[in-house]
Amino acid sequence: MQVAPVNNRNGAAAAKAAMPTYGGHPDYDFAAALDKVSPQVKAKAQTQAQNFEGMFLNSMFSEMTNGLKGEGPFGNTVGTGIWRSMQIEQYSKSFAKAGGIGIAKNVYRTLIMQQAKTVSQTQDKQA
């Protein structure tokens, strides 16, 4: 998901929010969903999406390093395994925070679309 800049007649960026894209095309459904949900919901969804990607990366990195044996001054001890798991956890969080591999963007889009649908259903029932 990318956001294309919106320019006014003078070539300056407009104050209006840019149109999000999905698969290289404008994502009008997602833009409408973003307008329906509150900033608090957006922030919470962003955090949850980033945490999900961090957990996924942690699982992938753990499997990648599962068969490695400790070398050097620490050898192959229990402490090395514990240290490695903490290192992998921090790497996973750092990767996800820096943009990750794109999972968080899709999870965020899905969460916002679901929240917007819930808001629309609630408004329809009240009307």
N, CA, C and O of each residue as an XYZ file, in Angstrom:
508
protein
N       0.850     -1.158      0.000
C       0.000      0.000      0.000
C       0.892      1.216      0.000
O       1.733      1.372      0.886
N       0.723      2.075     -0.977
C       1.475      3.308     -1.057
C       0.491      4.458     -1.062
O      -0.683      4.292     -1.392
N       0.986      5.626     -0.691
C       0.144      6.795     -0.692
C       0.695      7.762     -1.719
O       1.845      8.191     -1.625
N      -0.123      8.104     -2.696
C       0.298      9.014     -3.753
C       0.070     10.454     -3.305
O      -0.988     10.765     -2.756
N       1.043     11.339     -3.529
C       0.857     12.734     -3.127
C      -0.208     13.413     -3.977
O      -0.367     13.111     -5.160
N      -0.927     14.325     -3.361
C      -1.949     15.091     -4.046
C      -1.432     16.511     -4.198
O      -1.086     17.149     -3.203
N      -1.374     17.020     -5.430
C      -0.864     18.373     -5.677
C      -1.992     19.294     -6.108
O      -2.933     18.878     -6.783
N      -1.878     20.563     -5.701
C      -2.856     21.541     -6.161
C      -2.344     22.187     -7.448
O      -1.344     21.733     -8.004
N      -3.001     23.222     -7.923
C      -2.647     23.851     -9.206
C      -1.245     24.446     -9.203
O      -0.590     24.493    -10.245
N      -0.780     24.899     -8.050
C       0.546     25.511     -7.966
C       1.654     24.479     -7.823
O       2.828     24.844     -7.760
N       1.313     23.224     -7.772
C       2.314     22.182     -7.640
C       2.652     21.864     -6.193
O       3.462     20.974     -5.933
N       2.053     22.565     -5.255
C       2.319     22.314     -3.836
C       1.400     21.205     -3.338
O       0.294     21.012     -3.842
N       1.881     20.498     -2.353
C       1.073     19.417     -1.785
C      -0.151     20.003     -1.102
O      -0.049     20.985     -0.367
N      -1.286     19.412     -1.341
C      -2.536     19.888     -0.757
C      -2.649     19.396      0.685
O      -2.023     18.405      1.060
N      -3.446     20.091      1.483
C      -3.640     19.718      2.877
C      -4.515     18.470      2.992
O      -4.525     17.804      4.027
N      -5.228     18.168      1.950
C      -6.109     17.005      1.924
C      -5.277     15.717      1.981
O      -4.182     15.655      1.422
N      -5.806     14.690      2.661
C      -5.102     13.424      2.779
C      -4.915     12.787      1.401
O      -5.793     12.869      0.543
N      -3.769     12.158      1.205
C      -3.462     11.526     -0.072
C      -4.247     10.229     -0.234
O      -4.617      9.580      0.745
N      -4.486      9.877     -1.460
C      -5.235      8.655     -1.782
C      -4.331      7.442     -1.594
O      -3.271      7.370     -2.215
N      -4.727      6.480     -0.746
C      -3.924      5.255     -0.610
C      -4.055      4.398     -1.863
O      -5.067      4.447     -2.563
N      -3.024      3.618     -2.131
C      -3.058      2.720     -3.275
C      -2.895      1.293     -2.801
O      -2.336      1.034     -1.735
N      -3.393      0.370     -3.607
C      -3.289     -1.054     -3.306
C      -3.044     -1.770     -4.623
O      -3.872     -1.702     -5.532
N      -1.930     -2.445     -4.731
C      -1.595     -3.119     -5.980
C      -1.331     -2.142     -7.104
O      -1.529     -2.474     -8.273
N      -0.884     -0.934     -6.765
C      -0.573      0.062     -7.774
C      -1.762      0.869     -8.271
O      -1.613      1.693     -9.173
N      -2.933      0.646     -7.700
C      -4.138      1.354     -8.118
C      -4.747      2.084     -6.924
O      -4.560      1.656     -5.785
N      -5.464      3.168     -7.158
C      -6.114      3.868     -6.043
C      -7.062      2.938     -5.293
O      -7.813      2.176     -5.902
N      -7.018      3.009     -3.982
C      -7.841      2.146     -3.134
C      -8.950      2.998     -2.511
O      -8.828      3.479     -1.384
N     -10.023      3.171     -3.264
C     -11.124      4.026     -2.826
C     -11.856      3.439     -1.626
O     -12.302      4.181     -0.751
N     -11.983      2.116     -1.576
C     -12.657      1.469     -0.445
C     -11.900      1.730      0.853
O     -12.508      2.040      1.877
N     -10.588      1.606      0.812
C      -9.769      1.825      1.998
C      -9.800      3.292      2.404
O      -9.840      3.599      3.596
N      -9.782      4.194      1.444
C      -9.854      5.630      1.745
C     -11.177      5.957      2.440
O     -11.200      6.738      3.391
N     -12.268      5.369      1.973
C     -13.568      5.594      2.597
C     -13.592      4.992      4.001
O     -14.165      5.579      4.919
N     -12.980      3.838      4.169
C     -12.927      3.195      5.485
C     -12.117      4.033      6.467
O     -12.483      4.140      7.638
N     -11.033      4.620      6.006
C     -10.216      5.479      6.873
C     -11.002      6.689      7.364
O     -10.806      7.144      8.491
N     -11.893      7.211      6.520
C     -12.718      8.356      6.905
C     -13.749      7.989      7.969
O     -14.159      8.847      8.751
N     -14.173      6.724      8.009
C     -15.224      6.292      8.935
C     -14.719      6.026     10.352
O     -15.467      6.200     11.314
N     -13.460      5.607     10.491
C     -12.962      5.215     11.812
C     -12.235      6.364     12.495
O     -11.718      7.272     11.845
N     -12.211      6.302     13.817
C     -11.595      7.369     14.613
C     -10.071      7.245     14.606
O      -9.533      6.179     14.308
N      -9.380      8.338     14.936
C      -7.909      8.283     15.014
C      -7.414      7.275     16.057
O      -6.352      6.676     15.890
N      -8.184      7.093     17.128
C      -7.788      6.118     18.153
C      -7.820      4.699     17.583
O      -6.928      3.896     17.856
N      -8.834      4.399     16.803
C      -8.947      3.074     16.184
C      -7.812      2.878     15.189
O      -7.233      1.794     15.116
N      -7.489      3.911     14.424
C      -6.388      3.822     13.462
C      -5.071      3.527     14.171
O      -4.305      2.669     13.733
N      -4.806      4.242     15.276
C      -3.558      4.048     16.023
C      -3.484      2.642     16.617
O      -2.438      1.995     16.573
N      -4.603      2.178     17.172
C      -4.631      0.841     17.762
C      -4.441     -0.230     16.692
O      -3.723     -1.205     16.912
N      -5.075     -0.056     15.546
C      -4.936     -1.017     14.451
C      -3.499     -1.051     13.937
O      -2.969     -2.115     13.617
N      -2.875      0.124     13.859
C      -1.483      0.195     13.401
C      -0.562     -0.556     14.369
O       0.320     -1.303     13.945
N      -0.773     -0.353     15.655
C       0.039     -1.040     16.671
C      -0.170     -2.541     16.609
O       0.791     -3.307     16.670
N      -1.424     -2.967     16.488
C      -1.715     -4.404     16.422
C      -1.119     -5.036     15.170
O      -0.593     -6.147     15.228
N      -1.194     -4.349     14.058
C      -0.631     -4.877     12.810
C       0.882     -5.015     12.925
O       1.455     -6.013     12.490
N       1.522     -4.013     13.509
C       2.973     -4.050     13.684
C       3.372     -5.164     14.655
O       4.359     -5.861     14.421
N       2.621     -5.336     15.733
C       2.907     -6.414     16.686
C       2.732     -7.790     16.039
O       3.514     -8.707     16.292
N       1.697     -7.922     15.202
C       1.473     -9.187     14.502
C       2.654     -9.519     13.597
O       3.130    -10.654     13.574
N       3.119     -8.526     12.856
C       4.257     -8.762     11.974
C       5.505     -9.109     12.786
O       6.298     -9.954     12.369
N       5.683     -8.469     13.933
C       6.806     -8.792     14.802
C       6.755    -10.231     15.284
O       7.778    -10.914     15.323
N       5.561    -10.693     15.654
C       5.409    -12.087     16.097
C       5.703    -13.055     14.950
O       6.356    -14.080     15.147
N       5.226    -12.730     13.774
C       5.486    -13.577     12.609
C       6.985    -13.652     12.321
O       7.529    -14.735     12.105
N       7.648    -12.489     12.320
C       9.083    -12.471     12.057
C       9.856    -13.223     13.144
O      10.835    -13.909     12.853
N       9.412    -13.089     14.392
C      10.050    -13.812     15.493
C       9.982    -15.315     15.244
O      10.965    -16.031     15.433
N       8.816    -15.782     14.820
C       8.647    -17.198     14.524
C       9.560    -17.638     13.375
O      10.178    -18.701     13.437
N       9.639    -16.822     12.341
C      10.477    -17.155     11.192
C      11.959    -17.158     11.567
O      12.687    -18.081     11.201
N      12.407    -16.134     12.292
C      13.811    -16.063     12.703
C      14.164    -17.202     13.652
O      15.267    -17.744     13.588
N      13.237    -17.565     14.529
C      13.481    -18.666     15.465
C      13.693    -19.966     14.712
O      14.602    -20.732     15.033
N      12.857    -20.219     13.709
C      13.007    -21.433     12.908
C      14.304    -21.402     12.105
O      14.936    -22.439     11.904
N      14.699    -20.220     11.647
C      15.924    -20.085     10.873
C      17.158    -20.434     11.701
O      18.110    -21.028     11.195
N      17.129    -20.059     12.970
C      18.300    -20.246     13.819
C      18.176    -21.450     14.739
O      19.022    -21.650     15.610
N      17.149    -22.243     14.561
C      16.868    -23.385     15.431
C      18.024    -24.371     15.509
O      18.327    -24.857     16.599
N      18.665    -24.678     14.425
C      19.723    -25.683     14.397
C      21.115    -25.154     14.664
O      22.073    -25.927     14.677
N      21.253    -23.848     14.879
C      22.581    -23.283     15.100
C      23.103    -23.662     16.470
O      22.360    -23.651     17.452
N      24.379    -23.996     16.536
C      25.040    -24.289     17.803
C      25.912    -23.095     18.178
O      26.452    -22.411     17.308
N      26.041    -22.857     19.462
C      26.867    -21.743     19.928
C      28.329    -21.972     19.645
O      28.819    -23.095     19.754
N      29.021    -20.931     19.286
C      30.448    -20.996     19.033
C      31.118    -19.859     19.773
O      30.445    -19.007     20.353
N      32.409    -19.841     19.757
C      33.148    -18.757     20.375
C      33.231    -18.913     21.876
O      33.191    -20.031     22.390
N      33.346    -17.804     22.584
C      33.574    -17.875     24.030
C      32.393    -18.449     24.819
O      32.590    -18.938     25.931
N      31.187    -18.403     24.280
C      30.025    -18.886     25.018
C      29.769    -20.364     24.802
O      29.130    -21.003     25.637
N      30.243    -20.912     23.724
C      30.043    -22.326     23.444
C      28.581    -22.664     23.228
O      27.780    -21.803     22.865
N      28.245    -23.909     23.451
C      26.877    -24.376     23.261
C      26.250    -24.590     24.641
O      26.129    -25.723     25.109
N      25.858    -23.501     25.279
C      25.294    -23.573     26.627
C      23.831    -23.161     26.613
O      23.323    -22.659     25.610
N      23.165    -23.380     27.735
C      21.771    -22.967     27.874
C      21.669    -21.443     27.768
O      20.721    -20.919     27.182
N      22.638    -20.745     28.331
C      22.640    -19.281     28.276
C      22.680    -18.745     26.862
O      22.066    -17.722     26.559
N      23.409    -19.442     25.989
C      23.480    -19.015     24.594
C      22.107    -19.088     23.937
O      21.720    -18.187     23.192
N      21.370    -20.166     24.215
C      20.026    -20.314     23.649
C      19.080    -19.234     24.137
O      18.289    -18.703     23.356
N      19.151    -18.902     25.419
C      18.297    -17.850     25.981
C      18.673    -16.498     25.387
O      17.807    -15.708     25.012
N      19.975    -16.245     25.307
C      20.432    -14.978     24.741
C      19.975    -14.856     23.290
O      19.529    -13.793     22.858
N      20.090    -15.963     22.534
C      19.700    -15.935     21.121
C      18.205    -15.645     20.979
O      17.808    -14.892     20.091
N      17.370    -16.234     21.844
C      15.927    -15.984     21.746
C      15.602    -14.521     22.029
O      14.728    -13.943     21.382
N      16.290    -13.925     22.981
C      16.064    -12.493     23.271
C      16.552    -11.633     22.111
O      15.916    -10.640     21.759
N      17.683    -12.015     21.517
C      18.207    -11.277     20.372
C      17.237    -11.353     19.197
O      16.979    -10.349     18.534
N      16.710    -12.528     18.944
C      15.754    -12.712     17.844
C      14.498    -11.888     18.088
O      13.956    -11.297     17.154
N      14.032    -11.842     19.328
C      12.849    -11.047     19.654
C      13.084     -9.568     19.358
O      12.214     -8.902     18.797
N      14.245     -9.057     19.729
C      14.556     -7.652     19.467
C      14.723     -7.385     17.975
O      14.269     -6.356     17.474
N      15.369     -8.299     17.267
C      15.486     -8.159     15.812
C      14.099     -8.101     15.165
O      13.847     -7.271     14.291
N      13.218     -8.977     15.598
C      11.868     -9.036     15.032
C      11.127     -7.723     15.244
O      10.501     -7.201     14.321
N      11.200     -7.191     16.461
C      10.542     -5.916     16.759
C      11.145     -4.784     15.927
O      10.419     -3.931     15.417
N      12.458     -4.779     15.791
C      13.127     -3.737     15.010
C      12.748     -3.807     13.537
O      12.486     -2.783     12.907
N      12.722     -5.009     12.997
C      12.345     -5.186     11.587
C      10.910     -4.699     11.360
O      10.640     -3.971     10.405
N       9.999     -5.105     12.240
C       8.591     -4.727     12.085
C       8.425     -3.219     12.205
O       7.666     -2.620     11.443
N       9.122     -2.597     13.147
C       9.019     -1.147     13.358
C       9.584     -0.372     12.167
O       9.095      0.709     11.838
N      10.608     -0.921     11.526
C      11.245     -0.254     10.385
C      10.485     -0.449      9.079
O      10.911      0.059      8.042
N       9.385     -1.163      9.107
C       8.608     -1.363      7.884
C       8.388     -2.819      7.559
O       7.492     -3.158      6.785
N       9.193     -3.683      8.141
C       8.993     -5.119      7.991
C       9.038     -5.599      6.560
O       9.768     -5.069      5.723
N       8.244     -6.608      6.305
C       8.217     -7.227      4.976
C       6.869     -7.014      4.288
O       6.591     -7.634      3.261
N       6.041     -6.149      4.844
C       4.775     -5.799      4.205
C       3.541     -6.431      4.814
O       2.423     -6.122      4.402
N       3.720     -7.305      5.784
C       2.571     -7.963      6.390
C       1.722     -6.956      7.163
O       0.493     -6.984      7.082
N       2.376     -6.070      7.910
C       1.650     -5.114      8.747
C       0.740     -4.208      7.914
O      -0.354     -3.858      8.357
N       1.175     -3.831      6.732
C       0.350     -2.965      5.884
C      -0.960     -3.648      5.497
O      -2.027     -3.035      5.531
N      -0.863     -4.916      5.132
C      -2.067     -5.652      4.740
C      -2.958     -5.948      5.940
O      -4.183     -5.894      5.833
N      -2.348     -6.262      7.084
C      -3.132     -6.501      8.295
C      -3.837     -5.215      8.709
O      -5.008     -5.247      9.087
N      -3.137     -4.084      8.641
C      -3.726     -2.783      8.978
C      -4.918     -2.480      8.072
O      -5.969     -2.046      8.544
N      -4.751     -2.707      6.784
C      -5.844     -2.462      5.838
C      -7.054     -3.321      6.192
O      -8.185     -2.836      6.194
N      -6.817     -4.589      6.489
C      -7.903     -5.505      6.834
C      -8.606     -5.077      8.112
O      -9.835     -5.091      8.178
N      -7.835     -4.695      9.132
C      -8.428     -4.257     10.396
C      -9.287     -3.001     10.209
O     -10.383     -2.904     10.760
N      -8.783     -2.051      9.432
C      -9.536     -0.807      9.196
C     -10.805     -1.106      8.412
O     -11.862     -0.551      8.713
N     -10.716     -1.969      7.417
C     -11.908     -2.308      6.630
C     -12.964     -2.966      7.521
O     -14.152     -2.677      7.382
N     -12.545     -3.843      8.431
C     -13.491     -4.498      9.339
C     -14.108     -3.496     10.310
O     -15.307     -3.556     10.583
N     -13.300     -2.580     10.830
C     -13.816     -1.570     11.753
C     -14.812     -0.649     11.050
O     -15.838     -0.293     11.627
N     -14.520     -0.267      9.824
C     -15.424      0.601      9.064
C     -16.752     -0.120      8.803
O     -17.820      0.491      8.855
N     -16.674     -1.405      8.526
C     -17.892     -2.182      8.298
C     -18.735     -2.227      9.572
O     -19.958     -2.102      9.515
N     -18.080     -2.406     10.720
C     -18.778     -2.423     12.003
C     -19.429     -1.072     12.285
O     -20.562     -1.017     12.762
N     -18.727      0.002     11.996
C     -19.276      1.354     12.195
C     -20.490      1.556     11.302
O     -21.501      2.103     11.742
N     -20.399      1.120     10.055
C     -21.525      1.273      9.122
C     -22.739      0.472      9.582
O     -23.869      0.953      9.492
N     -22.514     -0.745     10.072
C     -23.621     -1.574     10.542
C     -24.276     -0.952     11.766
O     -25.499     -0.984     11.894
N     -23.484     -0.391     12.660
C     -24.017      0.257     13.857
C     -24.844      1.481     13.483
O     -25.907      1.723     14.055
N     -24.346      2.250     12.518
C     -25.088      3.441     12.076
C     -26.392      3.043     11.388
O     -27.404      3.724     11.557
N     -26.389      1.960     10.621
C     -27.602      1.497      9.944
C     -28.663      1.042     10.958
O     -29.855      1.284     10.762
N     -28.234      0.397     12.019
C     -29.177     -0.064     13.055
C     -29.790      1.101     13.818
O     -30.944      1.038     14.241
N     -29.008      2.166     13.991
C     -29.505      3.326     14.719
C     -30.440      4.168     13.873
O     -31.252      4.923     14.409
N     -30.339      4.049     12.586
C     -31.179      4.871     11.692
C     -32.571      4.318     11.547
O     -33.393      4.893     10.832
